[in-house]
């Protein structure tokens, strides 16, 4: 993985964290994945180790859970 991936579900907590992540590391250094819109990527996020959103996955594969917006069970529905 060459850049970070930021997974979120579109809630206010997630959107706020998205803006902060972009401000911190730059838009070109992060892929934004809205799991509410990209449901086909939920399994990918779970396999990486995302337990709740918002979460940032670093290029080395570390999962950083940021604040708490929703559990993956809530995202799945």
NUKOLPA-844275 format. One record per residue (C-alpha): residue in one letter; chain; x, y, z. Coordinates in steps of 0.25 Angstrom, whole numbers, plus 5000, padded with zeros to 4 digits. Example, Ala and Ser with C-alpha at 12.3 -4.5 7.8 and 13.67 -1.06 7.14 Angstrom:
BEGIN
+-------+-------+------+------+------+
| dovex | kolgu |    x |    y |    z |
+-------+-------+------+------+------+
|     a |     A | 5049 | 4982 | 5031 |
|     s |     A | 5055 | 4996 | 5029 |
+-------+-------+------+------+------+
***
This chain:
BEGIN
+-------+-------+------+------+------+
| dovex | kolgu |    x |    y |    z |
+-------+-------+------+------+------+
|     x |     A | 5000 | 5000 | 5000 |
|     x |     A | 5006 | 5013 | 4996 |
|     x |     A | 4997 | 5023 | 5003 |
|     x |     A | 4988 | 5023 | 5015 |
|     x |     A | 4973 | 5019 | 5014 |
|     x |     A | 4962 | 5026 | 5022 |
|     x |     A | 4950 | 5018 | 5024 |
|     x |     A | 4937 | 5025 | 5029 |
|     x |     A | 4922 | 5024 | 5028 |
|     x |     A | 4918 | 5039 | 5026 |
|     x |     A | 4914 | 5043 | 5040 |
|     x |     A | 4918 | 5056 | 5046 |
|     x |     A | 4929 | 5050 | 5054 |
|     x |     A | 4934 | 5043 | 5041 |
|     x |     A | 4933 | 5056 | 5033 |
|     x |     A | 4941 | 5064 | 5043 |
|     x |     A | 4952 | 5054 | 5044 |
|     x |     A | 4953 | 5053 | 5029 |
|     x |     A | 4955 | 5068 | 5028 |
|     x |     A | 4966 | 5067 | 5039 |
|     x |     A | 4973 | 5055 | 5033 |
|     x |     A | 4974 | 5062 | 5020 |
|     x |     A | 4979 | 5075 | 5027 |
|     x |     A | 4989 | 5067 | 5034 |
|     x |     A | 4995 | 5058 | 5023 |
|     x |     A | 4990 | 5064 | 5010 |
|     x |     A | 4979 | 5060 | 5000 |
|     x |     A | 4989 | 5053 | 4991 |
|     x |     A | 4994 | 5044 | 5002 |
|     x |     A | 4981 | 5038 | 5006 |
|     x |     A | 4969 | 5030 | 4999 |
|     x |     A | 4956 | 5033 | 5005 |
|     x |     A | 4946 | 5022 | 5005 |
|     x |     A | 4931 | 5025 | 5009 |
|     x |     A | 4926 | 5011 | 5013 |
|     x |     A | 4912 | 5016 | 5012 |
|     x |     A | 4914 | 5019 | 4998 |
|     x |     A | 4924 | 5008 | 4995 |
|     x |     A | 4918 | 4996 | 5002 |
|     x |     A | 4926 | 4986 | 4993 |
|     x |     A | 4938 | 4991 | 5001 |
|     x |     A | 4933 | 4987 | 5015 |
|     x |     A | 4939 | 4973 | 5014 |
|     x |     A | 4952 | 4979 | 5010 |
|     x |     A | 4952 | 4989 | 5022 |
|     x |     A | 4948 | 4977 | 5032 |
|     x |     A | 4959 | 4968 | 5026 |
|     x |     A | 4970 | 4979 | 5029 |
|     x |     A | 4965 | 4980 | 5043 |
|     x |     A | 4956 | 4992 | 5043 |
|     x |     A | 4946 | 4990 | 5055 |
|     x |     A | 4940 | 5004 | 5055 |
|     x |     A | 4939 | 5017 | 5047 |
|     x |     A | 4945 | 5026 | 5045 |
|     x |     A | 4958 | 5019 | 5043 |
|     x |     A | 4971 | 5022 | 5036 |
|     x |     A | 4980 | 5010 | 5031 |
|     x |     A | 4994 | 5014 | 5029 |
|     x |     A | 5003 | 5010 | 5017 |
|     x |     A | 5009 | 5000 | 5027 |
|     x |     A | 4996 | 4994 | 5030 |
|     x |     A | 4994 | 4999 | 5044 |
|     x |     A | 4979 | 5002 | 5047 |
|     x |     A | 4977 | 5015 | 5055 |
|     x |     A | 4963 | 5016 | 5060 |
|     x |     A | 4959 | 5031 | 5061 |
|     x |     A | 4949 | 5035 | 5072 |
|     x |     A | 4937 | 5027 | 5070 |
|     x |     A | 4926 | 5029 | 5059 |
|     x |     A | 4920 | 5015 | 5057 |
|     x |     A | 4924 | 5001 | 5059 |
|     x |     A | 4925 | 4992 | 5046 |
|     x |     A | 4913 | 4985 | 5051 |
|     x |     A | 4905 | 4998 | 5050 |
|     x |     A | 4912 | 5001 | 5036 |
|     x |     A | 4907 | 4987 | 5031 |
|     x |     A | 4893 | 4990 | 5036 |
+-------+-------+------+------+------+
***
